[in-house]
Amino acid sequence: MYKSTFQQIILFIITSIIIVQSGKRLIAIDDIKSFADFGIIVLFFVTFVFFLNSFIRLSSKFIDLLRF
């Protein structure tokens, strides 16, 4: 495995943890009352973009691995 693959796996793990934790907090928010609440919303969506990017890259590497 290459160094970039390890970095993508680490990014995938970190972003999935951040998505889960900020998603839990996002569910608990009733209304945006402070900048912290707004920051959690922004963090969730920005992290979701990084998560999708790393997931697609790792999926394509895995599919290439299975190709004959």
C-alpha positions as protocol buffer text, in pm:
chain_id: "A"
residue {
  index: 1
  type: MET
  ca { x: 0 y: 0 z: 0 }
}
residue {
  index: 2
  type: TYR
  ca { x: 112 y: 350 z: -72 }
}
residue {
  index: 3
  type: LYS
  ca { x: 151 y: 638 z: 169 }
}
residue {
  index: 4
  type: SER
  ca { x: -141 y: 823 z: 8 }
}
residue {
  index: 5
  type: THR
  ca { x: -368 y: 524 z: 70 }
}
residue {
  index: 6
  type: PHE
  ca { x: -281 y: 525 z: 440 }
}
residue {
  index: 7
  type: GLN
  ca { x: -347 y: 898 z: 455 }
}
residue {
  index: 8
  type: GLN
  ca { x: -686 y: 849 z: 289 }
}
residue {
  index: 9
  type: ILE
  ca { x: -774 y: 573 z: 536 }
}
residue {
  index: 10
  type: ILE
  ca { x: -679 y: 796 z: 829 }
}
residue {
  index: 11
  type: LEU
  ca { x: -879 y: 1086 z: 681 }
}
residue {
  index: 12
  type: PHE
  ca { x: -1175 y: 851 z: 629 }
}
residue {
  index: 13
  type: ILE
  ca { x: -1165 y: 735 z: 993 }
}
residue {
  index: 14
  type: ILE
  ca { x: -1129 y: 1087 z: 1132 }
}
residue {
  index: 15
  type: THR
  ca { x: -1408 y: 1230 z: 917 }
}
residue {
  index: 16
  type: SER
  ca { x: -1643 y: 945 z: 1003 }
}
residue {
  index: 17
  type: ILE
  ca { x: -1587 y: 1006 z: 1375 }
}
residue {
  index: 18
  type: ILE
  ca { x: -1646 y: 1380 z: 1333 }
}
residue {
  index: 19
  type: ILE
  ca { x: -1962 y: 1318 z: 1129 }
}
residue {
  index: 20
  type: VAL
  ca { x: -2104 y: 1085 z: 1394 }
}
residue {
  index: 21
  type: GLN
  ca { x: -2026 y: 1318 z: 1686 }
}
residue {
  index: 22
  type: SER
  ca { x: -2143 y: 1636 z: 1514 }
}
residue {
  index: 23
  type: GLY
  ca { x: -2449 y: 1452 z: 1383 }
}
residue {
  index: 24
  type: LYS
  ca { x: -2546 y: 1357 z: 1738 }
}
residue {
  index: 25
  type: ARG
  ca { x: -2512 y: 1719 z: 1843 }
}
residue {
  index: 26
  type: LEU
  ca { x: -2697 y: 1836 z: 1532 }
}
residue {
  index: 27
  type: ILE
  ca { x: -2993 y: 1614 z: 1621 }
}
residue {
  index: 28
  type: ALA
  ca { x: -3003 y: 1760 z: 1972 }
}
residue {
  index: 29
  type: ILE
  ca { x: -3008 y: 2122 z: 1849 }
}
residue {
  index: 30
  type: ASP
  ca { x: -3358 y: 2268 z: 1861 }
}
residue {
  index: 31
  type: ASP
  ca { x: -3278 y: 2608 z: 1718 }
}
residue {
  index: 32
  type: ILE
  ca { x: -2965 y: 2796 z: 1618 }
}
residue {
  index: 33
  type: LYS
  ca { x: -2906 y: 3011 z: 1924 }
}
residue {
  index: 34
  type: SER
  ca { x: -2535 y: 3080 z: 1909 }
}
residue {
  index: 35
  type: PHE
  ca { x: -2235 y: 3078 z: 1681 }
}
residue {
  index: 36
  type: ALA
  ca { x: -2133 y: 2744 z: 1832 }
}
residue {
  index: 37
  type: ASP
  ca { x: -2452 y: 2584 z: 1701 }
}
residue {
  index: 38
  type: PHE
  ca { x: -2389 y: 2736 z: 1359 }
}
residue {
  index: 39
  type: GLY
  ca { x: -2029 y: 2611 z: 1375 }
}
residue {
  index: 40
  type: ILE
  ca { x: -2147 y: 2256 z: 1441 }
}
residue {
  index: 41
  type: ILE
  ca { x: -2377 y: 2273 z: 1140 }
}
residue {
  index: 42
  type: VAL
  ca { x: -2097 y: 2403 z: 917 }
}
residue {
  index: 43
  type: LEU
  ca { x: -1853 y: 2145 z: 1057 }
}
residue {
  index: 44
  type: PHE
  ca { x: -2096 y: 1864 z: 979 }
}
residue {
  index: 45
  type: PHE
  ca { x: -2144 y: 1962 z: 616 }
}
residue {
  index: 46
  type: VAL
  ca { x: -1779 y: 2045 z: 546 }
}
residue {
  index: 47
  type: THR
  ca { x: -1669 y: 1717 z: 702 }
}
residue {
  index: 48
  type: PHE
  ca { x: -1934 y: 1536 z: 500 }
}
residue {
  index: 49
  type: VAL
  ca { x: -1773 y: 1664 z: 179 }
}
residue {
  index: 50
  type: PHE
  ca { x: -1429 y: 1539 z: 289 }
}
residue {
  index: 51
  type: PHE
  ca { x: -1587 y: 1207 z: 392 }
}
residue {
  index: 52
  type: LEU
  ca { x: -1747 y: 1159 z: 51 }
}
residue {
  index: 53
  type: ASN
  ca { x: -1423 y: 1250 z: -124 }
}
residue {
  index: 54
  type: SER
  ca { x: -1216 y: 998 z: 72 }
}
residue {
  index: 55
  type: PHE
  ca { x: -1488 y: 732 z: 44 }
}
residue {
  index: 56
  type: ILE
  ca { x: -1503 y: 765 z: -335 }
}
residue {
  index: 57
  type: ARG
  ca { x: -1124 y: 753 z: -369 }
}
residue {
  index: 58
  type: LEU
  ca { x: -1091 y: 448 z: -145 }
}
residue {
  index: 59
  type: SER
  ca { x: -1380 y: 276 z: -321 }
}
residue {
  index: 60
  type: SER
  ca { x: -1219 y: 329 z: -661 }
}
residue {
  index: 61
  type: LYS
  ca { x: -889 y: 189 z: -529 }
}
residue {
  index: 62
  type: PHE
  ca { x: -1072 y: -114 z: -389 }
}
residue {
  index: 63
  type: ILE
  ca { x: -1256 y: -172 z: -719 }
}
residue {
  index: 64
  type: ASP
  ca { x: -926 y: -145 z: -909 }
}
residue {
  index: 65
  type: LEU
  ca { x: -782 y: -400 z: -668 }
}
residue {
  index: 66
  type: LEU
  ca { x: -1058 y: -648 z: -754 }
}
residue {
  index: 67
  type: ARG
  ca { x: -1024 y: -595 z: -1128 }
}
residue {
  index: 68
  type: PHE
  ca { x: -855 y: -877 z: -1317 }
}
